[in-house]
């Protein structure tokens, strides 16, 4: 074998190494991107679901307080209680910020059940809405940050 053949074999070997490294990196990067996209998509669905549950809870609780004409109280109470449990199941039981949202929802239920003044219930519902809005903004910022890092 002369020098020309050895250089060709070395070139083929280097090309094989570079191609293998590129393939391994591409597989790792694609797997990571797929995982981040899946998590981001799931978190966005969760954010939308929590937003819908809290807003519906506020609306139903307000209807209960106002005792709308022709509305079935038992159906509204069942709907409110169902939403309360759905909200609780959306939240992390170990996170104080999550639990603050659950506490406001529970407090609104207790005040409504006790027949407290509508202004007291409205104040708690406003606090629930504001706490949820702050929480969802924080989560949305986290989603944007994570999805931005997935593209890099």
Backbone as CSV, one residue per row, in Angstrom:
resi,resn,N_x,N_y,N_z,CA_x,CA_y,CA_z,C_x,C_y,C_z
1,UNK,0.830,-1.180,0.000,0.000,0.000,0.000,0.876,1.245,0.000
2,UNK,0.509,2.114,-0.838,1.283,3.336,-0.843,0.560,4.437,-0.063
3,UNK,1.184,5.551,0.028,0.705,6.657,0.850,-0.677,7.134,0.404
4,UNK,-0.901,7.129,-0.876,-2.180,7.578,-1.420,-3.310,6.700,-0.889
5,UNK,-3.110,5.398,-0.832,-4.128,4.468,-0.327,-4.366,4.680,1.171
6,UNK,-3.299,4.887,1.925,-3.441,5.125,3.359,-4.209,6.412,3.645
7,UNK,-3.964,7.450,2.859,-4.689,8.714,3.027,-6.167,8.506,2.697
8,UNK,-6.460,7.730,1.679,-7.851,7.443,1.307,-8.564,6.670,2.415
9,UNK,-7.901,5.669,2.976,-8.495,4.872,4.065,-8.713,5.754,5.294
10,UNK,-7.744,6.613,5.610,-7.887,7.528,6.752,-9.049,8.495,6.512
11,UNK,-9.190,8.978,5.284,-10.292,9.881,4.940,-11.638,9.192,5.092
12,UNK,-11.713,7.953,4.651,-12.956,7.181,4.788,-13.275,6.969,6.270
13,UNK,-12.257,6.656,7.063,-12.448,6.427,8.497,-12.917,7.709,9.195
14,UNK,-12.308,8.846,8.889,-12.698,10.135,9.480,-14.132,10.482,9.068
15,UNK,-14.475,10.254,7.806,-15.832,10.513,7.321,-16.838,9.646,8.060
16,UNK,-16.488,8.390,8.299,-17.354,7.482,9.040,-17.560,7.987,10.473
17,UNK,-16.484,8.437,11.126,-16.594,8.963,12.486,-17.462,10.218,12.539
18,UNK,-17.247,11.137,11.633,-18.016,12.385,11.608,-19.492,12.083,11.323
19,UNK,-19.763,11.202,10.384,-21.142,10.827,10.057,-21.832,10.171,11.249
20,UNK,-21.116,9.301,11.955,-21.679,8.635,13.132,-21.995,9.645,14.235
21,UNK,-21.065,10.566,14.459,-21.284,11.595,15.482,-22.473,12.482,15.103
22,UNK,-22.596,12.855,13.856,-23.716,13.675,13.389,-25.038,12.932,13.565
23,UNK,-25.046,11.657,13.229,-26.256,10.849,13.393,-26.650,10.754,14.866
24,UNK,-25.688,10.510,15.741,-25.975,10.396,17.171,-26.515,11.720,17.716
25,UNK,-25.906,12.831,17.322,-26.382,14.136,17.779,-27.779,14.431,17.254
26,UNK,-28.035,14.121,16.012,-29.359,14.355,15.422,-30.430,13.548,16.140
27,UNK,-30.139,12.291,16.434,-31.102,11.453,17.153,-31.373,12.014,18.554
28,UNK,-30.321,12.412,19.261,-30.470,12.974,20.596,-31.267,14.279,20.545
29,UNK,-30.938,15.140,19.611,-31.607,16.434,19.491,-33.087,16.266,19.130
30,UNK,-33.378,15.367,18.202,-34.770,15.142,17.811,-35.587,14.564,18.961
31,UNK,-34.997,13.658,19.716,-35.687,13.064,20.863,-35.980,14.142,21.905
32,UNK,-35.011,14.991,22.170,-35.170,16.077,23.144,-36.241,17.057,22.679
33,UNK,-36.215,17.435,21.414,-37.213,18.363,20.874,-38.609,17.769,20.936
34,UNK,-38.735,16.496,20.607,-40.036,15.833,20.656,-40.572,15.832,22.080
35,UNK,-39.708,15.522,23.033,-40.120,15.511,24.442,-40.573,16.901,24.880
36,UNK,-39.790,17.932,24.588,-40.144,19.295,24.982,-41.440,19.745,24.307
37,UNK,-41.620,19.403,23.038,-42.859,19.770,22.344,-44.060,19.080,22.967
38,UNK,-43.908,17.834,23.361,-44.994,17.092,23.993,-45.339,17.716,25.347
39,UNK,-44.325,18.020,26.133,-44.557,18.625,27.451,-45.194,20.000,27.287
40,UNK,-44.694,20.786,26.363,-45.240,22.122,26.130,-46.696,22.046,25.697
41,UNK,-46.995,21.154,24.784,-48.374,20.981,24.312,-49.290,20.557,25.456
42,UNK,-48.843,19.634,26.268,-49.648,19.172,27.406,-49.848,20.296,28.415
43,UNK,-48.815,21.080,28.657,-48.931,22.183,29.616,-49.904,23.244,29.095
44,UNK,-49.892,23.508,27.798,-50.841,24.472,27.227,-52.278,23.980,27.375
45,UNK,-52.497,22.696,27.162,-53.841,22.130,27.355,-54.252,22.249,28.822
46,UNK,-53.316,21.991,29.724,-53.589,22.090,31.150,-53.940,23.528,31.531
47,UNK,-53.189,24.497,31.006,-53.455,25.909,31.283,-54.866,26.274,30.811
48,UNK,-55.203,25.878,29.592,-56.540,26.172,29.059,-57.630,25.509,29.893
49,UNK,-57.391,24.286,30.297,-58.384,23.555,31.087,-58.585,24.210,32.451
50,UNK,-57.509,24.570,33.123,-57.628,25.217,34.431,-58.338,26.558,34.292
51,UNK,-57.985,27.319,33.267,-58.633,28.612,33.029,-60.138,28.420,32.840
52,UNK,-60.518,27.421,32.035,-61.943,27.152,31.783,-62.667,26.731,33.057
53,UNK,-62.046,25.859,33.840,-62.682,25.366,35.075,-62.874,26.493,36.078
54,UNK,-61.869,27.330,36.258,-61.981,28.420,37.227,-63.014,29.441,36.766
55,UNK,-62.995,29.803,35.495,-63.966,30.791,35.021,-65.389,30.249,35.109
56,UNK,-65.578,28.984,34.808,-66.907,28.390,34.929,-67.326,28.307,36.398
57,UNK,-66.392,27.976,37.285,-66.687,27.937,38.722,-67.144,29.310,39.202
58,UNK,-66.447,30.355,38.778,-66.815,31.719,39.171,-68.211,32.064,38.648
59,UNK,-68.483,31.718,37.393,-69.791,32.024,36.810,-70.918,31.268,37.520
60,UNK,-70.714,29.990,37.776,-71.744,29.181,38.436,-71.966,29.668,39.865
61,UNK,-70.890,29.965,40.575,-71.016,30.452,41.945,-71.759,31.793,41.966
62,UNK,-71.467,32.642,41.003,-72.178,33.923,40.911,-73.660,33.708,40.654
63,UNK,-74.001,32.748,39.798,-75.419,32.456,39.540,-76.103,31.934,40.791
64,UNK,-75.393,31.124,41.567,-75.976,30.606,42.814,-76.260,31.760,43.767
65,UNK,-75.318,32.692,43.889,-75.480,33.825,44.789,-76.652,34.703,44.341
66,UNK,-76.782,34.903,43.051,-77.847,35.767,42.524,-79.194,35.063,42.447
67,UNK,-79.206,33.735,42.636,-80.444,32.943,42.591,-81.260,33.308,41.344
68,UNK,-80.681,33.005,40.186,-81.336,33.319,38.915,-82.712,32.693,38.793
69,UNK,-83.562,33.392,38.107,-84.930,32.919,37.933,-84.961,31.672,37.072
70,UNK,-85.728,30.680,37.531,-85.925,29.469,36.756,-84.743,28.518,36.757
71,UNK,-83.687,28.857,37.455,-82.524,27.979,37.482,-82.690,26.945,38.597
72,UNK,-82.263,25.763,38.318,-82.360,24.665,39.271,-81.181,24.745,40.234
73,UNK,-81.476,25.099,41.498,-80.409,25.249,42.497,-79.589,23.976,42.662
74,UNK,-80.262,22.830,42.683,-79.546,21.563,42.890,-78.556,21.310,41.754
75,UNK,-78.960,21.596,40.535,-78.063,21.396,39.385,-76.874,22.349,39.452
76,UNK,-77.129,23.595,39.839,-76.034,24.567,39.955,-75.063,24.168,41.061
77,UNK,-75.605,23.704,42.182,-74.733,23.276,43.286,-73.882,22.081,42.882
78,UNK,-74.492,21.141,42.161,-73.727,19.977,41.712,-72.640,20.388,40.711
79,UNK,-72.994,21.301,39.804,-72.019,21.773,38.826,-70.870,22.504,39.533
80,UNK,-71.202,23.347,40.501,-70.170,24.075,41.245,-69.253,23.120,41.997
81,UNK,-69.849,22.132,42.661,-69.044,21.176,43.428,-68.155,20.335,42.515
82,UNK,-68.684,19.960,41.358,-67.880,19.210,40.382,-66.699,20.050,39.920
83,UNK,-66.953,21.306,39.598,-65.879,22.200,39.166,-64.854,22.406,40.278
84,UNK,-65.320,22.511,41.508,-64.403,22.673,42.646,-63.436,21.498,42.724
85,UNK,-63.963,20.291,42.560,-63.094,19.103,42.614,-62.168,19.041,41.395
86,UNK,-62.659,19.439,40.241,-61.800,19.450,39.049,-60.662,20.450,39.210
87,UNK,-60.966,21.603,39.781,-59.919,22.601,40.030,-58.880,22.028,40.989
88,UNK,-59.354,21.402,42.059,-58.429,20.822,43.050,-57.529,19.767,42.409
89,UNK,-58.085,18.991,41.489,-57.292,17.937,40.838,-56.313,18.496,39.804
90,UNK,-56.527,19.712,39.350,-55.591,20.353,38.428,-54.365,20.901,39.156
91,UNK,-54.468,21.068,40.460,-53.438,21.772,41.218,-52.489,20.819,41.920
92,UNK,-51.267,21.287,42.101,-50.247,20.533,42.814,-50.548,20.621,44.313
93,UNK,-50.736,19.479,44.973,-51.085,19.524,46.396,-49.945,19.987,47.304
94,UNK,-48.738,20.113,46.772,-47.587,20.484,47.597,-47.068,21.896,47.297
95,UNK,-47.701,22.583,46.357,-47.253,23.916,45.987,-48.149,24.960,46.658
96,UNK,-47.583,25.867,47.449,-48.403,26.862,48.153,-49.211,27.761,47.209
97,UNK,-48.621,28.098,46.067,-49.327,28.950,45.108,-50.537,28.226,44.525
98,UNK,-50.366,26.958,44.216,-51.489,26.144,43.746,-52.565,26.061,44.820
99,UNK,-52.144,25.810,46.027,-53.097,25.624,47.114,-53.838,26.912,47.460
100,UNK,-53.235,28.056,47.184,-53.922,29.330,47.401,-55.154,29.413,46.506
101,UNK,-55.027,28.961,45.276,-56.167,28.945,44.352,-57.256,28.032,44.898
102,UNK,-56.871,26.854,45.348,-57.835,25.922,45.925,-58.502,26.476,47.172
103,UNK,-57.746,27.204,47.981,-58.295,27.799,49.197,-59.346,28.848,48.868
104,UNK,-59.078,29.690,47.865,-60.068,30.690,47.463,-61.346,30.022,46.960
105,UNK,-61.203,28.964,46.174,-62.377,28.264,45.652,-63.182,27.639,46.788
106,UNK,-62.493,27.002,47.736,-63.177,26.406,48.897,-63.880,27.482,49.723
107,UNK,-63.210,28.610,49.896,-63.802,29.696,50.682,-65.057,30.242,50.003
108,UNK,-65.025,30.360,48.691,-66.209,30.824,47.957,-67.357,29.840,48.134
109,UNK,-67.059,28.558,48.119,-68.096,27.536,48.319,-68.690,27.661,49.715
110,UNK,-67.837,27.778,50.728,-68.312,27.885,52.109,-69.184,29.122,52.309
111,UNK,-68.736,30.254,51.771,-69.513,31.490,51.910,-70.859,31.376,51.214
112,UNK,-70.852,30.768,50.049,-72.097,30.595,49.299,-73.047,29.678,50.057
113,UNK,-72.524,28.570,50.556,-73.359,27.618,51.296,-73.915,28.236,52.578
114,UNK,-73.150,29.130,53.198,-73.589,29.762,54.446,-74.539,30.928,54.193
115,UNK,-74.748,31.271,52.914,-75.644,32.380,52.590,-75.079,33.735,52.961
116,UNK,-73.765,33.858,52.908,-73.117,35.124,53.256,-73.509,36.210,52.252
117,UNK,-73.196,37.430,52.609,-73.524,38.583,51.774,-72.879,38.431,50.392
118,UNK,-73.617,38.723,49.318,-73.078,38.578,47.958,-71.765,39.325,47.726
119,UNK,-71.581,40.467,48.402,-70.329,41.217,48.223,-69.130,40.451,48.776
120,UNK,-69.336,39.700,49.876,-68.252,38.897,50.443,-67.855,37.779,49.474
121,UNK,-68.858,37.134,48.892,-68.593,36.065,47.924,-67.920,36.652,46.685
122,UNK,-68.410,37.795,46.219,-67.827,38.438,45.039,-66.365,38.791,45.274
123,UNK,-66.029,39.234,46.490,-64.640,39.579,46.809,-63.741,38.344,46.741
124,UNK,-64.214,37.227,47.286,-63.424,35.986,47.247,-63.282,35.505,45.805
125,UNK,-64.341,35.609,45.020,-64.267,35.199,43.610,-63.286,36.075,42.834
126,UNK,-63.236,37.347,43.160,-62.269,38.254,42.532,-60.844,37.855,42.911
127,UNK,-60.636,37.529,44.192,-59.313,37.078,44.632,-58.932,35.768,43.935
128,UNK,-59.911,34.878,43.766,-59.668,33.614,43.052,-59.260,33.896,41.615
129,UNK,-59.997,34.771,40.950,-59.680,35.112,39.562,-58.287,35.726,39.442
130,UNK,-57.957,36.645,40.339,-56.644,37.306,40.280,-55.503,36.331,40.577
131,UNK,-55.688,35.477,41.586,-54.650,34.495,41.918,-54.449,33.517,40.758
132,UNK,-55.547,33.114,40.135,-55.449,32.195,38.998,-54.771,32.880,37.820
133,UNK,-55.131,34.136,37.581,-54.496,34.884,36.486,-52.992,35.015,36.678
134,UNK,-52.575,35.341,37.892,-51.141,35.447,38.183,-50.444,34.104,37.981
135,UNK,-51.083,33.052,38.463,-50.514,31.709,38.359,-50.386,31.284,36.892
136,UNK,-51.436,31.527,36.105,-51.413,31.136,34.689,-50.399,31.959,33.908
137,UNK,-50.214,33.223,34.274,-49.192,34.053,33.624,-47.807,33.477,33.880
138,UNK,-47.572,33.053,35.124,-46.275,32.448,35.469,-46.056,31.168,34.660
139,UNK,-47.079,30.344,34.560,-46.980,29.100,33.793,-46.769,29.387,32.312
140,UNK,-47.462,30.381,31.777,-47.318,30.733,30.366,-45.894,31.209,30.081
141,UNK,-45.337,31.999,30.991,-43.954,32.458,30.833,-43.007,31.264,30.836
142,UNK,-43.264,30.304,31.705,-42.444,29.093,31.767,-42.533,28.294,30.466
143,UNK,-43.737,28.197,29.898,-43.910,27.484,28.631,-43.120,28.188,27.525
144,UNK,-43.214,29.507,27.473,-42.485,30.249,26.440,-40.981,30.064,26.595
145,UNK,-40.510,30.106,27.839,-39.072,29.938,28.085,-38.610,28.548,27.663
146,UNK,-39.382,27.519,28.035,-39.008,26.146,27.694,-39.082,25.903,26.191
147,UNK,-40.092,26.445,25.547,-40.211,26.216,24.105,-39.123,26.979,23.352
148,UNK,-38.697,28.101,23.915,-37.584,28.858,23.314,-36.273,28.101,23.432
149,UNK,-36.077,27.424,24.544,-34.842,26.662,24.733,-34.845,25.406,23.881
150,UNK,-36.040,24.919,23.502,-36.120,23.736,22.660,-35.668,24.042,21.237
151,UNK,-35.822,25.298,20.821,-35.461,25.666,19.458,-33.969,25.958,19.323
152,UNK,-33.291,26.133,20.419,-31.869,26.478,20.354,-31.019,25.249,20.161
